[in-house]
Amino acid sequence: MSNDDKFKIGDREFSSRLIVGTGKYANFEIMQKALEASGSEIITVALRRVNFKKKEENILEFIDSEKYVILPNTAGCYSAEDAIRIARMARELGIGDMVKLEVIGDEKTLMPNVIETLEATRILVKEGFTVLAYTNDDIVIAKKLEEAGAASVMPLGAPIGSGQGILNKSNIRIILENAKVPIIVDAGVGTASDVVIAFELGCDGVLLNTGIAGAKDPVKMAEAMKSAAIAGRKAFHAGRIPKKLYATASSPLLDF
């Protein structure tokens, strides 16, 4: 990606459009290597997984805060009240006021509770948070989250950890058409081609965790995801040829 193609969220700018999570790695060493290989500048951490009592087991000790922007997320919350509490805790701990807001509505499918998410967004925005709101791929809800003040709307590509890729490209396209804030595909990304598709559609960013952490070789997969993000974004700017039903000769039919 060119230097002038900056990724803007709120009042911050980034070069990488890939946001990487920190869960599900076999150990912290592999996590560190994968983060490095991904080229990501924003690393998301679920505060519910942070052990503040035992320093040696605190995941934050294994993430270089001078190199990465830590994006706390409210994973594991099932109500607006709980998510708001976690966001406030992150700010009190000095992690910052940019937060990935996630409120789950169903324990089995892990689908988001969009009603609670919308309520939490309104409250956190009023309190000065930069909210990146995770939601389903509903066109109406995506717009309402933007109107509520979300700095970014994050529609899922597929259910969390499913690796199914982007299941509803049409809805993502319409969300993009209507949006005035960055749209970041979050959840369901399984491999590099899923990342390429997201960026070719015009998405501003991709957030993923399991696709890297759950791979047989997380570090190699992180490298692949980095390359995919660059390729997909370039392809979007280049502009693909239109799809046609019939063939079109690539060489002239007549002599020069």
C-alpha positions as CSV (number, residue, x, y, z in Angstrom):
1,M,0.0,0.0,0.0
2,S,1.3,3.5,-0.8
3,N,2.3,5.8,1.9
4,D,-0.5,8.2,1.1
5,D,-3.2,5.5,1.5
6,K,-3.5,5.9,5.2
7,F,-5.9,4.0,7.4
8,K,-7.8,6.5,9.5
9,I,-9.8,5.7,12.6
10,G,-11.1,8.7,14.6
11,D,-8.1,11.1,14.8
12,R,-5.5,8.4,14.3
13,E,-3.7,7.3,11.2
14,F,-2.1,3.9,10.4
15,S,-0.2,2.3,7.5
16,S,-1.4,-1.2,8.0
17,R,-5.1,-2.0,7.5
18,L,-4.9,-5.3,9.3
19,I,-5.9,-5.6,12.9
20,V,-4.8,-8.7,14.7
21,G,-6.0,-10.4,17.8
22,T,-4.1,-12.1,20.6
23,G,-6.3,-15.1,21.6
24,K,-5.9,-18.8,21.0
25,Y,-2.2,-18.9,20.4
26,A,-0.3,-21.9,21.8
27,N,2.0,-19.6,23.7
28,F,3.1,-16.0,24.0
29,E,6.3,-16.5,21.9
30,I,4.3,-17.7,18.9
31,M,1.9,-14.8,19.4
32,Q,4.7,-12.3,19.4
33,K,6.2,-13.7,16.2
34,A,2.8,-13.8,14.5
35,L,2.1,-10.2,15.4
36,E,5.4,-9.1,14.0
37,A,4.9,-11.1,10.8
38,S,1.4,-9.6,10.3
39,G,2.7,-6.1,10.0
40,S,-0.3,-4.9,12.0
41,E,0.0,-1.7,14.0
42,I,-3.2,-2.3,16.0
43,I,-3.4,-5.3,18.3
44,T,-6.7,-6.2,20.0
45,V,-6.8,-7.7,23.5
46,A,-9.8,-9.0,25.4
47,L,-9.5,-7.5,28.9
48,R,-11.5,-10.4,30.4
49,R,-8.4,-12.6,29.5
50,V,-5.9,-10.3,31.2
51,N,-4.6,-11.5,34.5
52,F,-3.7,-8.4,36.5
53,K,-2.7,-10.4,39.6
54,K,0.2,-12.4,38.2
55,K,2.5,-10.3,36.2
56,E,4.2,-13.2,34.4
57,E,0.9,-14.3,33.0
58,N,-0.3,-10.9,32.0
59,I,-0.7,-10.9,28.2
60,L,0.0,-7.1,28.1
61,E,3.6,-7.8,29.2
62,F,4.2,-9.6,25.9
63,I,2.9,-6.8,23.7
64,D,5.2,-3.9,23.0
65,S,3.1,-0.8,23.6
66,E,5.8,1.4,22.0
67,K,5.3,-0.5,18.7
68,Y,1.6,-1.4,18.7
69,V,-1.6,0.4,19.5
70,I,-3.4,-1.8,22.0
71,L,-7.1,-2.0,21.2
72,P,-9.0,-3.3,24.2
73,N,-12.2,-5.2,23.3
74,T,-15.2,-6.2,25.3
75,A,-15.3,-9.8,24.1
76,G,-17.3,-12.0,26.5
77,C,-19.8,-9.3,27.4
78,Y,-23.5,-10.1,27.1
79,S,-25.0,-6.7,28.0
80,A,-24.4,-3.0,27.3
81,E,-23.7,-2.5,31.0
82,D,-21.0,-5.1,31.1
83,A,-19.3,-3.8,27.9
84,I,-19.4,-0.2,29.2
85,R,-17.7,-1.3,32.4
86,I,-14.9,-3.1,30.6
87,A,-14.3,0.0,28.3
88,R,-14.1,2.3,31.3
89,M,-11.7,-0.1,33.0
90,A,-9.4,0.0,29.9
91,R,-9.3,3.8,30.1
92,E,-8.7,3.8,33.8
93,L,-5.8,1.4,33.3
94,G,-4.2,3.8,30.8
95,I,-4.7,1.6,27.8
96,G,-6.7,4.3,26.0
97,D,-10.1,5.4,24.9
98,M,-10.2,3.6,21.6
99,V,-12.2,0.4,22.1
100,K,-13.6,-2.5,20.1
101,L,-17.2,-2.8,21.3
102,E,-18.6,-6.4,21.2
103,V,-21.8,-7.5,22.9
104,I,-22.8,-11.1,22.3
105,G,-26.4,-12.1,22.1
106,D,-26.3,-15.9,21.8
107,E,-23.9,-18.2,23.6
108,K,-24.0,-20.9,21.0
109,T,-23.6,-18.9,17.8
110,L,-21.8,-15.9,19.4
111,M,-23.9,-13.6,17.2
112,P,-23.9,-10.0,18.4
113,N,-26.7,-8.4,20.3
114,V,-27.2,-5.4,18.1
115,I,-29.7,-3.7,20.5
116,E,-27.3,-3.7,23.4
117,T,-24.4,-2.8,21.1
118,L,-26.3,0.3,19.8
119,E,-27.1,1.4,23.4
120,A,-23.5,0.9,24.5
121,T,-22.2,2.9,21.5
122,R,-24.4,5.9,22.3
123,I,-23.2,6.0,26.0
124,L,-19.5,5.4,25.3
125,V,-19.4,8.0,22.5
126,K,-20.9,10.6,24.9
127,E,-18.1,9.7,27.3
128,G,-15.4,10.4,24.7
129,F,-14.6,6.9,23.6
130,T,-13.5,6.1,20.0
131,V,-15.8,3.2,19.4
132,L,-15.3,0.5,16.8
133,A,-18.6,-1.3,16.9
134,Y,-18.8,-5.0,16.0
135,T,-22.1,-6.0,14.5
136,N,-23.8,-8.4,12.1
137,D,-24.0,-7.6,8.4
138,D,-27.4,-5.9,8.8
139,I,-27.5,-2.7,6.6
140,V,-29.9,-0.8,8.8
141,I,-28.0,-1.5,12.1
142,A,-24.7,-0.6,10.5
143,K,-26.1,2.8,9.6
144,K,-27.6,3.3,13.0
145,L,-24.3,2.6,14.7
146,E,-22.6,5.2,12.5
147,E,-25.4,7.7,13.4
148,A,-24.8,6.8,17.1
149,G,-21.2,8.1,16.7
150,A,-19.2,4.9,16.1
151,A,-15.8,5.8,14.6
152,S,-15.9,2.5,12.7
153,V,-18.5,-0.1,12.0
154,M,-17.3,-3.7,12.0
155,P,-19.7,-6.1,10.3
156,L,-18.9,-9.8,10.6
157,G,-17.9,-11.8,7.5
158,A,-19.2,-15.0,9.2
159,P,-19.7,-16.2,12.8
160,I,-16.7,-15.7,15.1
161,G,-14.0,-18.3,14.6
162,S,-15.9,-20.2,11.9
163,G,-13.4,-19.5,9.1
164,Q,-16.2,-19.4,6.5
165,G,-15.0,-16.1,4.9
166,I,-17.4,-13.4,3.8
167,L,-20.8,-15.1,3.4
168,N,-22.9,-12.1,2.3
169,K,-20.9,-9.9,-0.1
170,S,-24.0,-8.1,-1.2
171,N,-24.8,-6.7,2.2
172,I,-21.2,-5.7,2.8
173,R,-21.2,-3.8,-0.5
174,I,-24.4,-1.9,0.5
175,I,-23.0,-1.1,3.9
176,L,-19.9,0.3,2.2
177,E,-22.1,2.4,-0.2
178,N,-24.0,3.9,2.7
179,A,-21.0,4.5,5.1
180,K,-19.2,7.7,5.9
181,V,-16.9,5.9,8.5
182,P,-14.4,3.1,8.0
183,I,-15.9,-0.3,7.5
184,I,-13.8,-3.1,8.9
185,V,-14.7,-6.8,8.3
186,D,-14.4,-8.6,11.6
187,A,-14.9,-12.3,12.3
188,G,-15.1,-15.4,10.1
189,V,-11.9,-14.8,8.1
190,G,-10.2,-18.2,7.6
191,T,-7.4,-17.6,5.1
192,A,-5.6,-15.1,3.0
193,S,-8.1,-15.2,0.1
194,D,-10.9,-14.0,2.5
195,V,-8.8,-11.0,3.3
196,V,-8.2,-10.2,-0.4
197,I,-12.0,-10.4,-1.0
198,A,-12.8,-8.0,1.9
199,F,-10.4,-5.4,0.5
200,E,-11.4,-5.9,-3.1
201,L,-15.0,-5.1,-2.0
202,G,-13.7,-1.8,-0.7
203,C,-13.5,-2.5,3.0
204,D,-11.2,-0.2,4.9
205,G,-9.8,-2.8,7.2
206,V,-9.9,-6.4,8.4
207,L,-9.7,-7.7,11.9
208,L,-8.9,-11.3,12.5
209,N,-7.6,-13.7,15.2
210,T,-8.5,-17.3,14.8
211,G,-7.4,-17.4,11.1
212,I,-3.9,-16.8,12.2
213,A,-3.7,-18.3,15.7
214,G,-5.5,-21.5,14.6
215,A,-3.4,-22.1,11.5
216,K,-0.9,-25.0,11.5
217,D,1.9,-22.4,11.1
218,P,0.6,-19.1,12.6
219,V,3.6,-17.1,11.7
220,K,3.5,-18.1,8.0
221,M,-0.3,-17.4,8.0
222,A,0.3,-14.0,9.5
223,E,2.8,-13.3,6.6
224,A,0.1,-14.4,4.1
225,M,-2.5,-12.2,5.7
226,K,-0.2,-9.2,5.4
227,S,0.4,-9.9,1.8
228,A,-3.3,-10.5,1.1
229,A,-4.2,-7.1,2.7
230,I,-1.7,-5.3,0.5
231,A,-2.8,-7.2,-2.7
232,G,-6.5,-6.7,-2.0
233,R,-6.2,-3.0,-1.4
234,K,-4.1,-2.5,-4.5
235,A,-6.6,-4.5,-6.6
236,F,-9.5,-2.3,-5.2
237,H,-7.7,0.9,-6.3
238,A,-6.7,-0.6,-9.6
239,G,-10.3,-1.5,-10.5
240,R,-11.1,-4.9,-11.7
241,I,-12.4,-5.7,-15.2
242,P,-16.2,-6.3,-15.4
243,K,-17.4,-9.8,-15.4
244,K,-18.9,-11.0,-18.7
245,L,-20.9,-14.0,-19.8
246,Y,-18.9,-14.5,-23.0
247,A,-15.3,-14.5,-23.9
248,T,-13.4,-11.4,-25.1
249,A,-10.3,-11.9,-27.1
250,S,-7.2,-10.6,-25.4
251,S,-5.3,-10.3,-28.7
252,P,-6.4,-8.4,-31.8
253,L,-8.3,-10.5,-34.4
254,L,-6.9,-8.5,-37.3
255,D,-3.3,-8.1,-38.4
256,F,-1.6,-4.9,-37.2
